[in-house]
Amino acid sequence: MHQDSVIYKIALASEWEEMTRAGHYSGSEVDRTDGFIHFSTRSQVKETASRHFAGQADLLLIAVECSALDDNSLKWEKSRGGDLFPHLYCPLKRDAVLWSIPLPLATDGFHIFPPELAK
């Protein structure tokens, strides 16, 4: 078991609307192509935003409770720089989501994270 109890997903607001309608989220186009939903830990999410979503508006930051996910479907796998990243190999169910909030852009083009993640 990994030490992080909450993981984070950055998603287009339009893609996230699927969660509201269907009660589950199958991931972005990249997620579906890769065969799993990409997540980041608290310490990884800001770099994920700058690497993969630079300058992109209309994003949401979604917090997910790991204990609400199927242990067999959540895998911690090596990725960027050898770090372990959480990958979910099934649709994300609504009841695992703690919250979702807008991830706005600052005038410098970087995303503005909530204070608890801005450190």
Secondary structure, 3 states (H helix, E strand, C coil): CCCCCEEEEEEEHHHHHHHHHHCEECCCHHHHHHCCEECECCCCHHHHHHHHCCCCCCEEEEEEEHHHCCCCCEEEEECHHHCEEEEECCCEEHHHEEEEEECCECCCCCECCCCCCCC
